[in-house]
Amino acid sequence: MAKNETDKEQLKTLEEFGASLVKQIESGQQPSIELSVRSLSNVVFDEKTRKLGIGEKTSERAFFNVAHAKKFLQTIEVAAISKSLIEIDKTSSLRDVFYMAKRTIPGTKTNVVDDQNESDKAMEDLEIITGFTREQLHVNANKMGSVAGNVIIEDQGDTIDWSKLGSGGWSIPSNVEKIKFKKMNAKYVIYMEKAAVWERLHEDRFWSKQNCIIMSSQGQSTRGVRRLLQRLATEHKLPIYVLTDNDPWGIYIYSVLKHGSISLAHMSEEMAIPNVRFLGVTCDDVTKYKLERHYIKLTDQDTARLKQMAEYDWFKDHKEWQKQFKMMKTAGAKVEIQSLSARGITFISDVYLPEKIKHNEFID
């Protein structure tokens, strides 16, 4: 059985979920599951909290509906796997769950799942059904992030000093819920989309000189990274600055950190950080630091993404962001963070970031 009180809550919820389906069957009803609709049409933006959330639209998934049957079975299968993991106090990866669920249904040539995307979506459905994150349900994604700073934590009984982990820093796990902060000596956090930029700042010991925390994951931030950033913001009141390329995709990374993502709107309470600030690279930086010669032409996909974001509820009435979108569209080009290296290999550490933070040059 589950070994701690939190796991007992998850186990109880899963058992109640299963019991409700058994009750439907015993009473002669068709077993069915009611789920919140997970699409843009059912995503709402709360002006007060500045977070995305799931609306009131729901859909029913019925076992005897041919179109629903397989997804119904996949959800039940993933719930059973999660329950077994909690009972033996083990965790598994999303890839493990896929292989645990992948088998042929007896008497047929049909698999419960054919690819990992199906089991991943079933896990997201289970999050909505239970109200728990997949990490709380003992399922983790791959590790993909690094952090360094004057911070000491305790993780599963091990004491870890983020300032003494060599060139690679601490590898951020998928599940950061049980991490305990033993010592915190930092004024703010800089999160950057590119691991190469993190390595530059780490080699320059930016975190030590500026008394801050530097964090990165390659591209879009992982859930473990987002949750760790949120904990630093809420539990330790640290400002969070975001550093990305000057392109639509970099701005979207910032948007996901600040407001939550459309695909995971049901997890915004655990992931979104409304006070996060965009540090750069901005279109104004391109002019100020004469980066125009490093322009990369926007693709059709970039332009479409830019137009789409300009129309999001959380951007459409924001004057500064509308200005940035207009400047980028007019230039018809984007700029990478690494273009700052043309000013000197340590320019980003010695000049760019210190000056921007000192003069509060960020977009809120």
RODO-2510 file (C-alpha; in nm, 4 decimals, decimal comma):
residues 364
     n   res          X          Y          Z
     1     m     0,0000     0,0000     0,0000
     2     a     0,0947     0,3668    -0,0351
     3     k     0,3575     0,4722     0,2181
     4     n     0,2686     0,8377     0,2797
     5     e    -0,0447     1,0454     0,3320
     6     t    -0,0264     1,2209    -0,0053
     7     d    -0,0003     0,8916    -0,1929
     8     k    -0,2966     0,7612     0,0077
     9     e    -0,5070     1,0454    -0,1328
    10     q    -0,4103     0,9532    -0,4885
    11     l    -0,4782     0,5848    -0,4239
    12     k    -0,8187     0,6605    -0,2714
    13     t    -0,9162     0,8784    -0,5688
    14     l    -0,8161     0,6096    -0,8191
    15     e    -1,0068     0,3438    -0,6248
    16     e    -1,3158     0,5663    -0,6137
    17     f    -1,2855     0,6219    -0,9885
    18     g    -1,2783     0,2466    -1,0485
    19     a    -1,5624     0,1869    -0,8020
    20     s    -1,7827     0,4400    -0,9826
    21     l    -1,7424     0,2459    -1,3088
    22     v    -1,8199    -0,0853    -1,1347
    23     k    -2,1339     0,0724    -0,9856
    24     q    -2,2479     0,1824    -1,3315
    25     i    -2,2029    -0,1698    -1,4651
    26     e    -2,3770    -0,3365    -1,1711
    27     s    -2,6759    -0,1045    -1,2094
    28     g    -2,7088    -0,1965    -1,5762
    29     q    -2,5763     0,1332    -1,7095
    30     q    -2,3238     0,1764    -1,9845
    31     p    -1,9882     0,2577    -1,8194
    32     s    -1,8838     0,6085    -1,9147
    33     i    -1,6397     0,8819    -1,8140
    34     e    -1,7131     1,2543    -1,8152
    35     l    -1,4151     1,4694    -1,9122
    36     s    -1,3491     1,8387    -1,9545
    37     v    -1,2964     1,9248    -2,3201
    38     r    -0,9242     1,9857    -2,3789
    39     s    -0,9193     2,2220    -2,6766
    40     l    -0,8685     2,5929    -2,7428
    41     s    -1,2463     2,6401    -2,7558
    42     n    -1,2665     2,5405    -2,3862
    43     v    -0,9604     2,7298    -2,2619
    44     v    -1,0398     3,0472    -2,0676
    45     f    -0,8132     3,3287    -1,9560
    46     d    -0,8752     3,4583    -1,6042
    47     e    -0,8016     3,8319    -1,6041
    48     k    -0,7716     3,8343    -1,2240
    49     t    -0,5200     3,5510    -1,1815
    50     r    -0,3630     3,5997    -1,5276
    51     k    -0,3730     3,2246    -1,5788
    52     l    -0,5272     2,9947    -1,8370
    53     g    -0,7841     2,7446    -1,7214
    54     i    -1,0321     2,4869    -1,8449
    55     g    -1,3862     2,6029    -1,9195
    56     e    -1,7132     2,4271    -1,8385
    57     k    -1,7516     2,2244    -2,1588
    58     t    -1,7446     1,8505    -2,0980
    59     s    -1,7694     1,5401    -2,3122
    60     e    -1,8691     1,1846    -2,2320
    61     r    -1,6591     0,8845    -2,3221
    62     a    -1,8781     0,5727    -2,3316
    63     f    -1,7497     0,2157    -2,3448
    64     f    -2,0127     0,0864    -2,5920
    65     n    -1,9583     0,3761    -2,8313
    66     v    -1,7316     0,2451    -3,1084
    67     a    -1,5647     0,5851    -3,1440
    68     h    -1,4959     0,6030    -2,7687
    69     a    -1,4222     0,2444    -2,6697
    70     k    -1,0472     0,2393    -2,7302
    71     k    -0,9782     0,5705    -2,5560
    72     f    -1,2026     0,4589    -2,2693
    73     l    -0,9955     0,1416    -2,2311
    74     q    -0,6674     0,3371    -2,2543
    75     t    -0,7740     0,5661    -1,9693
    76     i    -0,8688     0,2697    -1,7496
    77     e    -0,5416     0,0940    -1,8337
    78     v    -0,3302     0,3982    -1,7426
    79     a    -0,5281     0,4411    -1,4192
    80     a    -0,4570     0,0779    -1,3279
    81     i    -0,0856     0,1243    -1,4002
    82     s    -0,0731     0,4368    -1,1850
    83     k    -0,2537     0,2595    -0,9009
    84     s    -0,0038    -0,0283    -0,9085
    85     l     0,2913     0,2149    -0,9050
    86     i     0,1552     0,3976    -0,6014
    87     e     0,0909     0,0698    -0,4182
    88     i     0,4521    -0,0452    -0,4569
    89     d     0,5895     0,3086    -0,4094
    90     k     0,7678     0,3174    -0,7458
    91     t     0,7772     0,5722    -1,0258
    92     s     0,8010     0,5144    -1,3984
    93     s     0,8608     0,7193    -1,7113
    94     l     0,5976     0,7997    -1,9734
    95     r     0,7839     0,5582    -2,1993
    96     d     0,7566     0,2837    -1,9357
    97     v     0,3803     0,3426    -1,9127
    98     f     0,3491     0,3038    -2,2889
    99     y     0,5184    -0,0361    -2,2832
   100     m     0,3237    -0,1464    -1,9760
   101     a    -0,0016    -0,0614    -2,1549
   102     k     0,0955    -0,1948    -2,4972
   103     r    -0,0529    -0,5375    -2,5433
   104     t    -0,3049    -0,7038    -2,7723
   105     i    -0,6635    -0,7255    -2,6460
   106     p    -0,7484    -1,1000    -2,6114
   107     g    -0,9492    -1,2359    -2,9040
   108     t    -0,8609    -0,9433    -3,1287
   109     k    -0,5744    -0,8030    -3,3321
   110     t    -0,6105    -0,4626    -3,1640
   111     n    -0,3555    -0,3201    -2,9225
   112     v    -0,4577    -0,1207    -2,6171
   113     v    -0,2136     0,1459    -2,7395
   114     d    -0,0222     0,1616    -3,0663
   115     d     0,2103     0,4533    -2,9927
   116     q     0,3191     0,6597    -2,6938
   117     n     0,1098     0,9593    -2,7921
   118     e    -0,2009     0,7563    -2,7021
   119     s    -0,0830     0,6615    -2,3529
   120     d     0,0446     1,0178    -2,2943
   121     k    -0,3001     1,1609    -2,3768
   122     a    -0,4665     0,9010    -2,1539
   123     m    -0,2390     1,0177    -1,8703
   124     e    -0,3469     1,3786    -1,9294
   125     d    -0,7107     1,2630    -1,9150
   126     l    -0,6350     1,0915    -1,5845
   127     e    -0,4959     1,4189    -1,4475
   128     i    -0,8286     1,5880    -1,5229
   129     i    -1,0314     1,2996    -1,3787
   130     t    -0,8359     1,2770    -1,0529
   131     g    -0,7191     1,6355    -1,0060
   132     f    -0,3609     1,5131    -0,9531
   133     t    -0,0552     1,5732    -1,1698
   134     r     0,1056     1,2781    -1,3446
   135     e     0,4058     1,3242    -1,1147
   136     q     0,1744     1,2822    -0,8145
   137     l     0,0429     0,9711    -0,9884
   138     h     0,4029     0,8386    -0,9959
   139     v     0,4673     0,8965    -1,3674
   140     n     0,7546     1,1211    -1,4770
   141     a     0,8834     1,2567    -1,8078
   142     n     1,2475     1,2656    -1,9125
   143     k     1,4879     1,4955    -1,7300
   144     m     1,5828     1,7916    -1,9436
   145     g     1,7134     2,0945    -1,7621
   146     s     2,0076     2,2403    -1,5708
   147     v     2,0374     2,4793    -1,2773
   148     a     2,3202     2,6480    -1,0838
   149     g     2,3287     2,8968    -0,7968
   150     n     2,4022     2,9497    -0,4295
   151     v     2,1336     2,7065    -0,3203
   152     i     2,1431     2,3879    -0,1150
   153     i     1,8591     2,1394    -0,1396
   154     e     1,7699     1,7989    -0,0030
   155     d     1,6402     1,5427    -0,2520
   156     q     1,5440     1,1964    -0,1265
   157     g     1,7802     1,2293     0,1693
   158     d     2,0751     1,3567    -0,0356
   159     t     2,2118     1,7075     0,0238
   160     i     2,2894     1,8815    -0,3056
   161     d     2,4735     2,2118    -0,3458
   162     w     2,3827     2,3793    -0,6768
   163     s     2,7076     2,5791    -0,6644
   164     k     2,9344     2,2739    -0,6645
   165     l     2,8272     2,0493    -0,9501
   166     g     3,0894     2,1185    -1,2146
   167     s     3,0211     2,2346    -1,5676
   168     g     2,6877     2,0571    -1,6041
   169     g     2,5045     2,1951    -1,2999
   170     w     2,2229     2,0039    -1,1335
   171     s     2,0021     1,8013    -1,3673
   172     i     1,6424     1,8995    -1,2899
   173     p     1,4175     1,5953    -1,2416
   174     s     1,0641     1,5631    -1,3729
   175     n     0,9198     1,5568    -1,0209
   176     v     1,0383     1,8351    -0,7876
   177     e     0,7563     1,8167    -0,5333
   178     k     0,9576     1,6526    -0,2567
   179     i     1,2668     1,8727    -0,2877
   180     k     1,3423     2,0657     0,0308
   181     f     1,5272     2,3977     0,0158
   182     k     1,7874     2,3985     0,2951
   183     k     1,9716     2,7199     0,2001
   184     m     1,8668     2,9948    -0,0403
   185     n     2,1030     3,2784    -0,1298
   186     a     1,9744     3,4395    -0,4499
   187     k     1,8110     3,7656    -0,5530
   188     y     1,6412     3,6389    -0,8694
   189     v     1,6247     3,3611    -1,1294
   190     i     1,7064     3,3816    -1,4988
   191     y     1,5477     3,1107    -1,7107
   192     m     1,6778     3,0767    -2,0670
   193     e     1,5462     2,8654    -2,3500
   194     k     1,8877     2,7566    -2,4781
   195     a     2,1273     2,5225    -2,2996
   196     a     2,4194     2,6809    -2,4877
   197     v     2,3393     3,0209    -2,3347
   198     w     2,3128     2,8609    -1,9891
   199     e     2,6584     2,7102    -2,0418
   200     r     2,7961     3,0518    -2,1345
   201     l     2,6589     3,2097    -1,8156
   202     h     2,7713     2,9152    -1,6058
   203     e     3,1258     2,9266    -1,7401
   204     d     3,1305     3,3016    -1,6672
   205     r     2,9977     3,2206    -1,3160
   206     f     2,7242     3,4750    -1,3706
   207     w     2,5166     3,3211    -1,0911
   208     s     2,8006     3,3775    -0,8417
   209     k     2,8865     3,7329    -0,9505
   210     q     2,5227     3,8443    -0,9609
   211     n     2,3958     3,6299    -0,6711
   212     c     2,1218     3,4655    -0,8730
   213     i     2,0046     3,1295    -1,0057
   214     i     2,0443     3,0335    -1,3720
   215     m     1,8186     2,7680    -1,5201
   216     s     1,7543     2,6216    -1,8632
   217     s     1,5931     2,3435    -2,0607
   218     q     1,6389     2,3036    -2,4334
   219     g     1,3477     2,4769    -2,6073
   220     q     1,0058     2,4662    -2,4412
   221     s     1,0385     2,4243    -2,0654
   222     t     0,9635     2,0846    -1,9117
   223     r     0,7003     2,0429    -1,6445
   224     g     0,9688     1,9808    -1,3822
   225     v     1,1397     2,3082    -1,4744
   226     r     0,8114     2,5013    -1,4706
   227     r     0,7129     2,3603    -1,1338
   228     l     1,0576     2,4345    -0,9859
   229     l     1,0395     2,7930    -1,1137
   230     q     0,6940     2,8310    -0,9630
   231     r     0,8145     2,7028    -0,6270
   232     l     1,1052     2,9498    -0,6302
   233     a     0,8640     3,2318    -0,7147
   234     t     0,5959     3,1451    -0,4597
   235     e     0,7918     2,9939    -0,1702
   236     h     1,0951     3,2233    -0,1881
   237     k     0,9445     3,5296    -0,3611
   238     l     1,2213     3,5354    -0,6233
   239     p     1,1645     3,7383    -0,9405
   240     i     1,1773     3,5161    -1,2494
   241     y     1,3291     3,6622    -1,5676
   242     v     1,2990     3,4893    -1,9055
   243     l     1,5678     3,5100    -2,1735
   244     t     1,4819     3,3800    -2,5207
   245     d     1,5482     3,4400    -2,8880
   246     n     1,3754     3,7385    -3,0429
   247     d     1,1228     3,5299    -3,2336
   248     p     0,7588     3,4156    -3,1972
   249     w     0,8615     3,0825    -3,0445
   250     g     1,0756     3,2462    -2,7756
   251     i     0,7875     3,4750    -2,6805
   252     y     0,5592     3,1710    -2,6643
   253     i     0,7982     3,0025    -2,4196
   254     y     0,7616     3,3109    -2,1978
   255     s     0,3835     3,3031    -2,2416
   256     v     0,3613     2,9397    -2,1307
   257     l     0,5685     3,0098    -1,8191
   258     k     0,3610     3,3162    -1,7294
   259     h     0,0044     3,2123    -1,8120
   260     g     0,0157     2,8361    -1,8659
   261     s    -0,0151     2,6375    -2,1876
   262     i    -0,3276     2,5731    -2,3900
   263     s    -0,2697     2,1960    -2,3951
   264     l    -0,2144     2,1843    -2,0177
   265     a    -0,4611     2,4536    -1,9108
   266     h    -0,5894     2,2116    -1,6468
   267     m    -0,2466     2,2290    -1,4790
   268     s    -0,2053     2,6081    -1,4662
   269     e    -0,2403     2,6282    -1,0879
   270     e     0,0659     2,4055    -1,0510
   271     m     0,2638     2,5479    -1,3436
   272     a     0,1848     2,9110    -1,4308
   273     i     0,3878     3,1997    -1,2822
   274     p     0,1910     3,5247    -1,3435
   275     n     0,4749     3,7449    -1,2122
   276     v     0,7361     3,6153    -1,4564
   277     r     0,9069     3,8907    -1,6615
   278     f     1,0421     3,8884    -2,0162
   279     l     1,4002     4,0135    -2,0100
   280     g     1,4851     3,9722    -2,3765
   281     v     1,5895     3,9568    -2,6464
   282     t     1,3433     4,2327    -2,7433
   283     c     1,3078     4,4197    -3,0707
   284     d     1,4341     4,7281    -2,8849
   285     d     1,7522     4,5359    -2,7966
   286     v     1,8070     4,4640    -3,1644
   287     t     1,8187     4,8382    -3,2318
   288     k     2,0088     4,9334    -2,9158
   289     y     2,2850     4,6781    -2,9653
   290     k     2,2876     4,7030    -3,3467
   291     l     2,1978     4,3401    -3,4077
   292     e     2,0198     4,4040    -3,7385
   293     r     2,3096     4,2520    -3,9326
   294     h     2,2296     3,9224    -3,7619
   295     y     1,8678     3,9165    -3,8793
   296     i     1,7205     3,5819    -3,9875
   297     k     1,4195     3,6120    -4,2165
   298     l     1,0876     3,5054    -4,0649
   299     t     0,9424     3,1910    -4,2214
   300     d     0,5756     3,1586    -4,3164
   301     q     0,5341     2,9468    -4,0031
   302     d     0,6940     3,2203    -3,7901
   303     t     0,4636     3,4845    -3,9369
   304     a     0,1534     3,2718    -3,8791
   305     r     0,2588     3,2076    -3,5191
   306     l     0,3205     3,5787    -3,4629
   307     k    -0,0284     3,6654    -3,5910
   308     q    -0,1869     3,3958    -3,3762
   309     m    -0,0169     3,5125    -3,0569
   310     a    -0,1047     3,8777    -3,1176
   311     e    -0,4696     3,7716    -3,1007
   312     y    -0,4463     3,5759    -2,7750
   313     d    -0,6563     3,7296    -2,4947
   314     w    -0,3499     3,7758    -2,2748
   315     f    -0,1607     3,9656    -2,5463
   316     k    -0,4198     4,1524    -2,7522
   317     d    -0,4694     4,4400    -2,5054
   318     h    -0,1059     4,4570    -2,3913
   319     k     0,0421     4,7709    -2,5530
   320     e     0,4077     4,6769    -2,5084
   321     w     0,3641     4,3296    -2,6535
   322     q     0,1601     4,4631    -2,9451
   323     k     0,4474     4,7035    -3,0093
   324     q     0,6960     4,4137    -3,0097
   325     f     0,4803     4,2094    -3,2462
   326     k     0,4485     4,5063    -3,4842
   327     m     0,8243     4,5730    -3,4802
   328     m     0,9033     4,2082    -3,5527
   329     k     0,6474     4,1947    -3,8337
   330     t     0,7819     4,5167    -3,9855
   331     a     1,1389     4,3869    -3,9723
   332     g     1,0237     4,0545    -4,1151
   333     a     1,3087     3,8986    -3,9221
   334     k     1,4159     3,7355    -3,5954
   335     v     1,7375     3,7392    -3,3930
   336     e     1,8987     3,4687    -3,1779
   337     i     2,0345     3,5285    -2,8270
   338     q     2,3790     3,4164    -2,9403
   339     s     2,4038     3,7135    -3,1757
   340     l     2,5054     3,9111    -2,8657
   341     s     2,8342     3,7195    -2,8790
   342     a     2,9315     3,9376    -3,1757
   343     r     2,9858     4,2115    -2,9160
   344     g     3,2238     3,9870    -2,7216
   345     i     3,2076     3,6332    -2,5891
   346     t     3,1230     3,7517    -2,2345
   347     f     2,9142     4,0535    -2,3400
   348     i     2,5910     3,8844    -2,2329
   349     s     2,7298     3,8178    -1,8826
   350     d     2,9287     4,1368    -1,8305
   351     v     2,7035     4,3980    -1,9909
   352     y     2,3716     4,2921    -2,1415
   353     l     2,2062     4,1100    -1,8520
   354     p     2,3464     4,3201    -1,5629
   355     e     2,2386     4,6451    -1,7322
   356     k     1,8902     4,5217    -1,8194
   357     i     1,8250     4,3971    -1,4659
   358     k     1,9737     4,7079    -1,3030
   359     h     1,7506     4,9377    -1,5093
   360     n     1,4413     4,7154    -1,4909
   361     e     1,4329     4,6750    -1,8689
   362     f     1,1825     4,3947    -1,8897
   363     i     0,8281     4,3392    -2,0153
   364     d     0,5801     4,2324    -1,7484
***
